Amino acid sequence: MKNHLVMLSTCAMMSSCVINFQVNGIHDGYPTLTENQKSLILQTEDFSKMEAGNVYEITGKDLRRELGNRDQSVVNIFVNTCAGDRCYPMQSYFNYQENNQTDLFLIMCDYFGFDKTMDQEPEFPLFAINTQYYAQNKQKKYRRLFLQELLGLEKVKEVEPYVNKFLFFQGDSLVAVKDEIFE
């Protein structure tokens, strides 16, 4: 009987506590950033005034409109903590952009591992999906809504075919989806 009372009091004590933990990959990770990191995240206003070293929150609609002003562009929704054969340093992307005269829009999937990307001192502005605009903090949902607007589709059932892929555009028209940018 004594053991049951101990278990019951322990359960009661634990149920009165609020357990709060963050799981990478489920939400955008913004609350985990320091104030200094947050100061590098700005709203997208004028694409011509964007600066390297900053991250601009963007919507699919804004990006699609901007792509319409450009001849060729490549869009990539990437993971800051990328590890593997298809993960390249920021300098490689900068060189690609310069050598191919193609505009490159690298969009952070979330803010986890923010320093891993920013410590590379990218020589071009980076982007992140504006989760406030979509009123969503769940990755799968806000990525789907972003891609629907970007691709001009009523529905995007699965986001996975587009995340960590390179989306090649002519103006605002998607012309190719590739696993690799350096083919």
Secondary structure, DSSP 8 states (H G I E B T S, - for coil): -HHHHHHHHHHHHHHTS------TTTB--GGGS-HHHHTTEEE---GGG--TT-EEEE-HHHHHHHHTTSSEEEEEEE-TT--STT---HHHHHHHHHHHT-EEEEEES-STTHHHHHTT--SS-EEEE-HHHHT--BHHHHHHHHHHHHHT-S--S-STTTBTSEEEEETTEEEEEES-S--
